[in-house]
Amino acid sequence: MRNYPWWPGMVVDTTEEGVPESLTKEKTGFSLIKFFGTKNFQWVEYKNIQHLSTDFKARSKSNDVLLRYSVEEAALASSNSKKYLTLLEETNCEICKTGEKPEELLLCDKCDLGFHTYCLSPPLKEIPETEWFCQSCKKSSEATIANAQSITPSALSMGVVGLHNLAASCFMNSAIQCLVPFDEFRDALFETEDNGNPLIYTMKSILRTLWEGKIVDPQVLIKYKEACGNILDLKYHNNEHQDLNEFLIHLLDHIHEHVKKVEGEKKEKETNGNENRGTFIEEYFDGMISRERTCPKGHSNVTKEVFRILTVPFPPEHSAKKQRALQLTDMLKSISGEENLHCRCEECGGSEDQTFAQKTEISQWPSILVLHLGRFTSLRNDKRWWSNKISTEVKFPLEGLDVSHSGTGPHYDLVAVANHMGGTKGGHYWAHIKVKSSWYNSNDEVVKLVQAQDVQSSHAYMLLYRRRQ
């Protein structure tokens, strides 16, 4: 339920304090808005933004206390800041085509179109406290559920259960299935309070049902998909083909931010905020890349970069056409090493064309190593750019991956593989997962037992390894 046709906010940049990591990536044609009162952030299209007049209180005739407070806060901020104050574009009722009586204008929780409560048939006496969908979206959801219920997913054992594909949701199903075997992640998520967050709540529900060996209700999957679309702000509810790597990055980042907020509130109450402990996402997934640059006069500078998912690039010659198979261990070596760079040393004030020696290494390996094979690239000639998918097979070990390249470890064992079949503008995702020493092919509703050698293929896109203790 959302009955606010507009809300006051301020245009900010991605360095603003409090901006979630999942929203720090710039979006063309959008402005990042910090909303007054709620302190929420959201990327909003330029066309949906209007400048507020200085007569802020005249803009609001709502009886809602939070909206009144937000308008007052906007008025106060306007006298202390030169930044533009904005609001979401006022919404008209789809039936009477007017925006009058905004306090009685109800927005559909799926399509965001507005409807006056008194224009509906039958009319509503008040704004619903729960989710509300217009007739068009309600029929669409009912058709999706009916179609899903006509197919019964496989349910082989605890943690080995298929998931309904709800209109191009294979990428989400594959992401969930790849996380299923990691009991450390699952247990930590179960202990996390959702605090009304629909993404966290539905994800916990899905994982819990899968580990009970039961089939997940399609309506729960629909709520999860819509929560991902709204909260991650990636428009997944539009049934478009999506990149699994991008989705998993945003999903883990959101869980991290949620846990940080929940734990922060707990610490504030229990320890007055003196403790500073990382989240379980940081504990399990985060690694570190270190780069040391040394100028000709010996001045050194070390930078460190945290990664949650490590992209493994293909050699340039593999971008044009299918080549012979590559070894994952050789591809990992290309991430570390030494190279020469041309830049300026701030300490000695050298010229721009100084030659620096840069040494790159992975200085911290995570407990759960998520490798993204960089199959999707951009190519160009004299006339144009175009997208390309590299189909070269990558040979990867199922057990004992030595990331040190010297036998000293750490060593990793493969737990899950996300596969992709298709091109740059479409395709299909499915997963191979290892549950209790057996490998399974998890392809939406269908899950079947496979041999270990069946896991290796040229379709592998993401590899999830667990570090040996």
VOGU-3710 file (C-alpha; in Angstrom, 3 decimals, decimal comma):
1> mrnypwwpgm> 0,000/0,000/0,000  1,289/3,429/-0,999  -1,028/6,412/-1,162  1,522/9,188/-1,733  1,431/10,693/-5,248  4,528/12,818/-4,444  7,177/13,233/-1,770  9,737/15,997/-1,091  13,414/15,197/-1,483  16,833/16,604/-2,371
11> vvdtteegvp> 19,187/15,814/-5,243  22,439/14,394/-3,815  25,513/12,656/-5,205  26,686/9,119/-4,510  29,188/10,318/-1,863  26,381/11,550/0,387  26,509/9,995/3,848  24,099/7,075/4,221  23,850/6,128/0,518  23,678/2,287/0,346
21> esltkektgf> 26,442/0,565/-1,624  23,831/-0,851/-4,003  22,936/2,716/-5,141  26,447/4,130/-5,686  26,533/3,232/-9,388  25,589/6,221/-11,599  22,485/5,812/-13,802  22,127/7,733/-17,051  18,962/9,834/-17,166  18,405/9,563/-13,393
31> slikffgtkn> 19,131/11,708/-10,310  19,853/10,271/-6,877  17,231/11,606/-4,454  17,352/11,661/-0,649  13,774/11,837/0,603  12,949/13,959/3,614  11,359/12,360/6,644  12,086/8,779/5,602  15,842/9,320/4,898  15,504/6,844/2,026
41> fqwveykniq> 17,523/7,124/-1,201  16,342/6,284/-4,721  17,371/6,865/-8,350  14,549/8,793/-10,052  14,172/9,544/-13,773  14,577/13,210/-14,724  11,084/13,254/-16,268  9,536/12,275/-12,926  11,138/15,141/-10,989  9,731/18,631/-10,461
51> hlstdfkars> 11,208/21,562/-8,545  9,338/22,495/-5,407  8,027/26,007/-4,969  9,143/27,886/-1,858  5,612/27,644/-0,460  6,156/24,111/0,767  3,251/23,822/3,171  0,790/24,801/0,467  1,892/21,717/-1,447  0,582/19,303/1,160
61> ksndvllrys> -3,063/18,911/2,134  -2,504/15,430/3,497  -3,443/14,460/7,024  -0,453/12,115/7,129  1,896/13,101/9,964  5,070/11,823/8,265  4,314/13,700/5,037  3,636/16,924/6,957  6,911/16,458/8,841  8,762/15,814/5,567
71> veeaalassn> 7,395/19,024/4,034  8,477/21,003/7,112  11,925/19,409/6,949  12,162/20,338/3,240  11,217/23,937/4,043  13,933/24,109/6,711  16,559/22,583/4,409  15,720/25,033/1,619  16,935/27,938/3,732  20,210/26,171/4,572
81> skkyltllee> 21,194/24,646/1,235  21,713/25,744/-2,351  20,930/22,265/-3,656  17,721/21,827/-5,591  14,790/20,495/-3,653  12,616/18,168/-5,672  9,555/15,982/-5,509  8,226/13,065/-7,471  5,857/14,168/-10,205  2,271/14,400/-9,065
91> tnceicktge> 0,185/11,437/-10,201  -3,254/11,647/-11,785  -6,011/9,119/-11,271  -6,199/6,674/-14,202  -10,015/6,824/-14,080  -10,948/10,498/-13,640  -7,593/11,786/-14,996  -7,204/14,403/-12,237  -4,766/14,760/-9,339  -7,241/16,319/-6,927
101> kpeelllcdk> -7,551/15,037/-3,375  -4,059/13,456/-3,300  -4,726/12,060/0,185  -7,272/9,705/-1,428  -5,066/8,736/-4,375  -3,963/5,104/-4,118  -0,932/3,772/-6,015  -0,744/0,214/-7,319  2,130/-1,629/-5,596  3,248/-3,115/-8,918
111> cdlgfhtycl> 2,757/-0,607/-11,766  2,722/2,635/-9,650  -0,357/3,993/-11,469  -2,762/6,085/-9,375  -6,449/5,534/-8,585  -8,772/7,558/-6,370  -10,397/5,340/-3,751  -13,804/6,772/-4,705  -13,268/6,171/-8,438  -12,807/2,426/-8,021
121> spplkeipet> -15,653/0,002/-8,580  -16,646/-0,758/-5,926  -15,134/2,310/-4,202  -12,863/1,838/-1,201  -13,825/3,539/2,038  -10,186/4,024/3,099  -6,586/3,411/2,014  -5,722/-0,311/2,512  -3,018/-1,046/5,104  -1,738/-4,021/3,085
131> ewfcqsckks> -0,467/-4,339/-0,492  -2,930/-3,261/-3,173  -2,884/-4,014/-6,915  -4,970/-2,537/-9,726  -7,195/-4,888/-11,744  -4,711/-5,163/-14,627  -1,785/-6,167/-12,400  -3,984/-8,451/-10,325  -5,076/-10,370/-13,438  -1,460/-10,598/-14,641
141> seatianaqs> -0,283/-12,013/-11,292  -3,185/-14,478/-11,166  -2,341/-15,712/-14,686  1,323/-16,178/-13,708  0,388/-18,113/-10,573  -2,116/-20,273/-12,474  0,513/-21,121/-15,073  3,069/-21,942/-12,359  0,630/-24,142/-10,457  0,118/-26,249/-13,567
151> itpsalsmgv> 3,745/-27,438/-13,233  4,970/-29,398/-10,234  8,677/-28,857/-9,445  10,968/-31,734/-8,505  11,479/-32,334/-4,778  14,211/-34,935/-4,325  15,424/-34,248/-0,777  16,242/-31,472/1,685  17,863/-28,625/-0,259  17,221/-30,323/-3,614
161> vglhnlaasc> 13,942/-28,835/-4,826  13,015/-27,074/-8,071  11,674/-23,522/-8,316  8,901/-22,219/-10,578  10,058/-19,974/-13,408  7,822/-16,913/-13,158  8,320/-15,133/-16,498  12,077/-14,902/-17,075  13,068/-15,524/-13,463  15,671/-18,207/-14,245
171> fmnsaiqclv> 18,494/-15,865/-13,177  16,911/-15,440/-9,718  16,264/-19,165/-9,370  19,883/-19,935/-10,270  21,171/-17,394/-7,745  19,082/-18,957/-4,956  20,046/-22,509/-5,910  23,758/-21,578/-5,927  23,450/-20,234/-2,370  21,450/-23,216/-1,057
181> pfdefrdalf> 24,464/-25,494/-0,327  26,240/-22,858/1,795  24,827/-23,679/5,218  26,983/-20,985/6,868  25,279/-18,329/4,737  21,833/-19,858/5,253  22,161/-20,096/9,045  23,443/-16,522/9,349  20,569/-15,232/7,208  18,044/-17,151/9,307
191> etedngnpli> 19,389/-15,427/12,442  18,994/-11,999/10,819  15,857/-10,069/11,736  13,992/-8,924/8,632  12,552/-5,801/10,330  9,791/-5,660/7,713  12,185/-5,912/4,739  10,226/-7,965/2,142  13,351/-9,116/0,285  14,987/-10,518/3,432
201> ytmksilrtl> 11,702/-12,005/4,674  10,839/-13,809/1,423  14,407/-15,007/0,816  14,514/-16,567/4,285  11,145/-18,179/3,619  12,333/-19,640/0,294  15,567/-21,072/1,723  13,779/-22,495/4,754  11,173/-24,218/2,547  13,855/-25,661/0,253
211> wegkivdpqv> 15,734/-27,096/3,224  12,539/-28,689/4,460  12,412/-30,512/1,127  9,151/-28,781/0,209  7,975/-26,894/-2,888  7,973/-23,085/-2,579  4,572/-21,462/-3,096  4,613/-19,468/-6,403  3,088/-16,480/-4,591  6,143/-16,329/-2,313
221> likykeacgn> 8,403/-16,349/-5,382  6,353/-13,546/-6,939  6,706/-11,452/-3,766  10,452/-12,147/-3,746  10,788/-11,132/-7,398  8,835/-7,922/-6,834  10,858/-7,127/-3,698  14,093/-7,554/-5,661  12,768/-5,315/-8,430  11,704/-2,555/-6,044
231> ildlkyhnne> 14,459/-2,667/-3,423  17,436/-3,357/-5,682  16,017/-0,801/-8,163  16,936/-2,964/-11,149  13,444/-3,306/-12,681  13,418/-7,096/-12,414  9,621/-7,008/-12,275  9,624/-6,034/-15,985  10,322/-9,664/-16,994  13,486/-8,677/-18,849
241> hqdlneflih> 16,567/-10,838/-19,378  19,025/-10,000/-16,607  22,686/-10,595/-15,832  23,098/-13,073/-12,977  26,448/-11,602/-11,906  24,988/-8,100/-11,580  21,980/-9,430/-9,710  24,093/-11,403/-7,224  26,328/-8,386/-6,560  23,332/-6,192/-5,728
251> lldhihehvk> 21,676/-8,950/-3,694  24,731/-9,543/-1,482  25,286/-5,784/-1,123  21,692/-5,288/-0,007  21,865/-8,100/2,543  25,120/-6,589/3,838  23,546/-3,128/4,206  20,465/-4,582/5,892  22,511/-6,603/8,401  24,726/-3,591/9,098
261> kvegekkeke> 21,663/-1,475/9,842  20,031/-4,125/12,057  23,247/-4,870/13,950  23,975/-1,150/14,265  20,631/-0,564/15,940  21,292/-3,467/18,315  24,758/-2,189/19,238  23,391/1,271/19,855  21,013/-0,135/22,438  23,402/-2,668/23,977
271> tngnenrgtf> 26,870/-1,079/23,783  26,223/2,593/22,936  27,732/2,009/19,513  31,266/1,333/20,745  31,621/-2,061/19,025  32,469/-2,299/15,337  31,996/-5,795/13,940  31,578/-6,712/10,264  28,541/-8,444/8,768  28,423/-12,114/7,833
281> ieeyfdgmis> 28,500/-11,074/4,167  31,887/-9,446/4,775  33,047/-12,417/6,839  32,199/-15,034/4,195  32,388/-13,295/0,811  34,880/-10,412/1,004  38,414/-10,681/-0,345  41,109/-8,057/-0,922  43,219/-7,044/-3,925  46,385/-5,070/-3,120
291> rertcpkghs> 48,259/-2,918/-5,641  51,690/-1,497/-4,864  53,081/1,199/-7,156  56,722/2,218/-6,966  58,167/5,243/-8,790  61,732/5,329/-10,233  62,976/7,034/-7,049  61,598/4,287/-4,802  58,472/5,963/-3,423  55,760/3,339/-2,882
301> nvtkevfril> 52,003/3,620/-2,598  49,705/0,699/-1,707  45,997/0,682/-2,490  43,569/-2,000/-1,378  40,311/-2,954/-3,095  37,635/-5,169/-1,554  35,864/-7,640/-3,820  32,745/-9,662/-3,093  32,675/-11,348/-6,495  35,951/-11,713/-8,388
311> tvpfppehsa> 35,771/-11,254/-12,158  38,209/-13,494/-14,029  39,032/-12,014/-17,476  39,600/-13,976/-20,661  42,754/-13,337/-22,724  42,072/-10,725/-25,458  42,547/-13,230/-28,262  39,519/-15,200/-27,026  37,127/-12,286/-27,670  36,898/-12,789/-31,425
321> kkqralqltd> 35,944/-16,441/-31,775  35,866/-19,740/-29,919  39,362/-20,880/-28,949  40,898/-23,897/-27,276  39,866/-24,565/-23,674  41,475/-22,506/-20,912  42,527/-23,564/-17,423  40,950/-21,608/-14,565  44,238/-21,635/-12,651  46,002/-19,936/-15,581
331> mlksisgeen> 43,256/-17,305/-15,837  43,570/-16,542/-12,102  47,304/-15,956/-12,534  46,523/-13,089/-14,914  44,905/-11,142/-12,053  48,165/-11,059/-10,086  51,544/-10,013/-11,387  53,697/-7,027/-12,283  53,312/-4,389/-14,975  54,593/-0,936/-15,862
341> lhcrceecgg> 52,350/2,128/-15,699  52,850/5,753/-16,692  51,726/8,230/-14,038  52,928/10,919/-11,657  54,507/10,492/-8,224  52,971/12,935/-5,747  55,931/12,647/-3,365  58,725/13,539/-5,759  56,658/15,714/-8,098  57,832/13,866/-11,201
351> sedqtfaqkt> 56,395/14,367/-14,666  53,328/12,561/-16,016  55,382/10,174/-18,146  57,240/8,504/-15,277  57,293/4,723/-15,470  55,955/3,061/-12,326  56,308/-0,607/-11,444  52,953/-1,944/-10,194  52,623/-5,242/-8,345  49,093/-6,665/-7,996
361> eisqwpsilv> 48,185/-9,551/-5,726  45,182/-10,941/-3,880  46,199/-10,316/-0,298  43,080/-11,769/1,327  41,055/-14,744/0,101  37,429/-15,152/1,265  35,737/-18,163/2,844  33,248/-18,325/-0,037  34,975/-17,540/-3,309  32,584/-16,402/-6,047
371> lhlgrftslr> 34,262/-16,261/-9,457  32,618/-14,492/-12,380  33,948/-15,626/-15,754  33,986/-12,440/-17,834  32,269/-13,889/-20,902  30,376/-10,729/-21,856  32,591/-8,087/-23,451  32,369/-5,087/-25,770  34,148/-5,037/-29,138  34,612/-2,266/-31,671
381> ndkrwwsnki> 35,868/-1,538/-35,159  36,168/1,758/-37,049  32,399/2,134/-37,302  30,695/0,798/-34,181  30,683/-0,934/-30,799  28,888/-4,220/-30,217  28,406/-6,717/-27,379  29,989/-10,133/-27,531  29,842/-13,367/-25,558  32,959/-15,553/-25,284
391> stevkfpleg> 32,043/-19,241/-25,586  35,491/-20,707/-24,834  35,334/-23,590/-22,349  37,078/-23,077/-19,017  38,451/-26,154/-17,247  37,944/-25,802/-13,503  38,742/-28,242/-10,667  35,863/-29,620/-8,609  38,166/-30,141/-5,636  41,402/-28,647/-4,382
401> ldvshsgtgp> 41,599/-25,396/-6,369  44,982/-23,933/-5,341  44,779/-20,162/-5,689  48,399/-19,687/-4,559  49,672/-21,505/-7,691  52,432/-22,987/-5,517  50,743/-25,693/-3,490  50,748/-23,611/-0,312  47,027/-22,777/-0,500  44,482/-21,706/0,387
411> hydlvavanh> 42,569/-24,521/-1,311  38,937/-24,475/-2,390  36,287/-27,065/-3,279  33,540/-26,347/-5,809  30,013/-26,150/-4,406  27,915/-24,561/-7,166  28,072/-23,463/-10,811  25,746/-20,997/-12,518  25,466/-21,719/-16,248  24,290/-19,522/-19,125
421> mggtkgghyw> 23,160/-20,587/-22,577  22,432/-17,940/-25,211  23,835/-14,606/-26,335  24,190/-11,044/-25,097  20,508/-10,137/-25,496  18,856/-13,216/-24,097  19,294/-16,757/-22,948  18,708/-19,068/-20,036  20,360/-19,684/-16,656  20,496/-22,903/-14,671
431> ahikvksswy> 22,718/-24,273/-11,898  24,732/-27,270/-10,801  24,819/-27,628/-7,011  26,540/-30,027/-4,641  24,402/-31,136/-1,700  25,728/-33,750/0,732  28,480/-34,964/-1,631  26,128/-35,430/-4,649  25,836/-33,161/-7,702  22,468/-32,028/-9,077
441> nsndevvklv> 21,357/-30,169/-12,185  18,864/-27,533/-11,021  17,005/-26,102/-14,022  14,005/-24,123/-12,719  11,312/-26,703/-11,894  13,435/-29,703/-12,878  16,145/-31,052/-10,565  17,999/-34,274/-11,305  21,009/-36,183/-10,028  24,102/-35,973/-12,286
451> qaqdvqssha> 27,647/-37,293/-12,314  30,530/-35,034/-11,248  31,938/-34,948/-14,790  28,642/-33,495/-16,057  29,325/-30,271/-14,154  32,134/-29,254/-16,509  30,875/-27,436/-19,635  31,446/-24,392/-21,827  28,265/-22,857/-20,373  29,823/-22,206/-16,930
461> ymllyrrrq> 29,412/-18,513/-16,066  29,890/-18,264/-12,284  31,760/-20,636/-9,973  31,157/-20,743/-6,208  33,866/-22,369/-4,102  34,161/-23,038/-0,341  37,539/-22,631/1,349  38,923/-25,704/3,056  39,411/-25,362/6,806
//
